[in-house]
Amino acid sequence: MNRVFAVNGRRTAGSVLRESLLENEGRLPTWLALIALCGGVVGMMFAGGISLMLVTYLGFTSEMWPAALGAYVTFALAPFHMAEFVVAALYRPREAGPEAFMLFHSPAYILAVALSLVEFALEVRFVPASWKYATMSNASIWLGVLGTVVWYGLRVVAMVQCGSNFSLNIEHEHREDHELCNEGVYRYLRHPSYTGWFWRTVCTQIILMNPVSFVVFTLVTWRFFVTRIAFEEALLAEEEFFGPSYTEYKKRTYTLIPFIA
C-alpha cells in the first residue's frame, strides 16, 4: 500500500538484496542477464529519443515531428522505466528483477503506448499540416516535457519516501510495523504516486499533440484511480487499519486528481 511504511525493525537494503540473490542463486546468470537486457533496451530508447530530437534541432529537417517523438521517448518512456527499476533496487531489492523495469507490466499499458504512437504516426502522415504542425511546436513539446517530468518526479519522491514498503499492489492486511505516513509530500497529498501517474499520463500526450489519446488516456486513467482510491480509502478507514486517524488525515489532505476529494 503506497502510503504506509515500516518504522521499526526495518532491514537494510543490503540484507534484503543478499536474501534475494540467495533465493535466485540457481537462475542467477539468467536473472542478471535479463536485468542487463532490460537496462540496455531502456538505454537504447533514451539514445534513440535523443537522436530523433537532434534530427530537428540540428537542422536536418524543418519538421517538428521528430523532435516531438524524440522528446516523448527521451522524457516520458525511458526515464519512467529506468526510475521504476532504480527505486526498486534502492528500496525494494527483493523486487529488483527484470520485471521492475515495468516494460511489460500490463497489457493495458502496452496497448496505450502502442495506440498513442499509432495515432501520432497516422496524424503526421494523413492529417493536414495546417492542423497537426500548426499545433506542434517547441512550446507544446517542452510544455508537455516539463509537465511529464514534474509530475512523474512527484511519483518518484512518493516512492522514495515510502521506501521499502512502497508497493504497486494494495495490501489487504495491516502489518504490525505499518504506520500512517503523513510526512513529506504525504503531509499534503494522500495519493502522491497516483497523482503523479495521472498527470504524467496526461502530459505525455501534450508532447505528441495527440487529441484522441489525450482524451481517452485522461478518462481511462481517471476512471481507474476513482475506483482504486475509493476501494483503498475504504480499506484504510477500517478499524483493522487506521480507523478514525485515517478519516482525520483524509479531511486535511488532497489528491489533486479532478473530482476526487
N, C-alpha and C positions, 0 to 999 in steps of 0.2 A: 504494500500500500504506500502511496507516494508522499504521505505527509507524517509518517511516524518513523522514529529512529531509535536505535538502542543507545542507551546512555551508560549502562552498567554491563560489565563483563564483555565488552566488545573485543573480539580477537583482532590481531593485527592483520593487515593485508598480506604480509609475508607468510604468516602461518596458514591462512586460508589458501594462498596460492600453492604452498607446498602440499597441502592436502589434495588440492585439485590435480596437481601433477602426479601425485601418487595414484589417485583414482584412475587417471588416464594413462598410466605407465605402459600398459600393453599396446595402446594405439597412439602413443606419444608422437612418433615420427609423422604419422598421418595427420594428427591433430595440429601439430605445429606447421606442417606443410600447407594445410588448409587456411590457417591464420595468415601465413605469408602470402598465399594466393589471393585471399580477400583483400589484404592490405595493398598488394600490387594492383589489383583491379581498381581500388579507390584512388591509388596514386596515379594510375593512367587516366582515370576520369578527370582528376584535377589538371593534369598536364594537357589533356585534350581540350578542356574548357579554356585554359589559358591560351592555347594555340588558336582556337576559334576567335577569341577576343582580339588577338593580335592581327588576325586577317583584316578586321575592320580598322582597328586603331593605328595600324602601320600603313594604312592606305592602299592595301591590295584590292579593296573593293569599297565602293561608297555605300553599299547596302548595310543596314543595321542588324539584319537577322543573325549573322554570325556572332556579333557581339552579344546579342540577347541570349542566344543559345549557349554561348560560352559562359556567360555570367550565370546562367541557370545551373549549369553543370558545376562550375567552379565554386559558387557560393551557396547553392541550395542542396545539391546532391552530395558532392564529395565531403564537405565538412560534416554533414549530418551523419553519414555512415562512419566516418573516422572518429568523430566525437563520441558516438554511442559506444564504440569499442574502447576508446581510451578511458572513458569514465568507468566502464565495467572493469577494465584492467586495474585501475587505481583503487576502486572502492568495492567492487564485487568480483574479485579474482576468480571465484568459483564459476562465474558465468562468462568469463573472458575467453570464450571459444570462438570458432568461426561464425557462429550464429549471432554473436554480439555485434557484428558489423551491420546486422539487420538488412542485408542486401536482398534477402528473400523472406522477410519476416511475416508477410501475409499476402495472399493473392490479391486482396483489395489494394494494397499499396503498390504492387507491381502493375496492376491494371490502371491505377490512377496515373502513375508516371508515364506508362505507355500511351494512354489516351491524351495526356497533355502534350506529349511530343508529336503524336499523330495530328492533333488539332493544329499545332504550331506549323508543322510541315505543310498541311493542306492549305492553311490560310496564306502562308508565304507563297505557295505555288498558284493558288487559284483566286484568292481574294484580291480585288483591285488595289493597286499600290496606293491609290488615293486614300484608302482607309487604313490598311494594315501599317503601311510605312509612315503614314501621317501621324499615327498614334505611338509608334515605336520610335523612341529617341533616347539619347543619352540620359535625359531626365527621367523617363519612365523606367529605364533599365536600372539606374542606380538608386532610384527611389525604392524599387522592388528589392534590390540587393540590401539596402540599408534596413528595410523592414524585416527581411528574412534573417539577417544576421542578428539584429537586436532581439527579435522575439525568440529565435532559437537559442540565443545566448541566455535568455531567461530560463529556458528549459534546462540548459546545462547547469546553471547556477543552482536550480532547484534540485537536480540530481546530485550534485556535489554536496549540498547542504544536508541531504538525506543520507549521504554516504552509503555504507554497505547495506542499508535497509531499504534503499530505493528498489522498487520492483515494477515491472511492466504489468504484472497481474495483481488484481485485487486480492488481498488476504482476507480470508473469511473468519479467521480465529485470532483473538487478541493474545499476544505473547506477553509474558511477564516483563520483558525488557522493553516493551513499547511505551513510548510517552508521546503525548500530543506535541507536535513540533509547531511552535509559534514564534520562532526566531528567524532573523534574516528576512528573505522575501516572504516567508510564511507568516510573518507578523502582519502583513497587509493582504496577501493573496492566499486563498485556501487551496487553490489548484494551480500553482505557477507552471508546473510542467505541462499541464493540459492547455493553459492559456498560451504558453509559448508555442506549443504544437499547432493550436488552432490558427493563430495569426501568422505563423510561418507558412502554413499551407496557403493561406490567402495571398500572402505577399509573393510567393513563388510564381503565381500566375500573372502578377503585375509585371514581373521581369519579362515574361514571354508575351504579354499583352494578349492572353487567351480569354476572350469574353465568355465562351461556353464553359471552359474548365473553371474559370473564376467563380461563376455562379454555382455550378454543380459541386465543386470542391467545398465551397463555403457552406452550402446547405447540407451536404452529406456529413461533413466534419462536425458541423454544429449539432446535427441530429444525433450523432454518435456520442458526443460529450454530454448532451442533455440527458440521455438515457444513463450513461455511465456515472455521471456525477450524482444524479438523483439516487441511484442504487447505492453508490459508495457512501453518500452522506447519511442515508437512512441506516446503513450498517454502522457507521461511526457513532451515530447518536444513540445506539442501543446501549443498555446498561452493561452488557458484556464488554463493550469497548470503552467509550469515554462519556457516554450519557450526557448529563446537563453541561459538563465542561465543554463538550463539542458544540452544543447548541449555543452557548455563550460565545464561543470562538467564531462560530458561523455568523453571528449577528454583527461582529465588528470587523469582518473581513469581506473581501470582494473576489470576484472571479475574472472580471474584465472580458468575459465572453458574453456577447449580446443576449439579453433576455434570460440570463441565468443569474439569479440574485446572489 
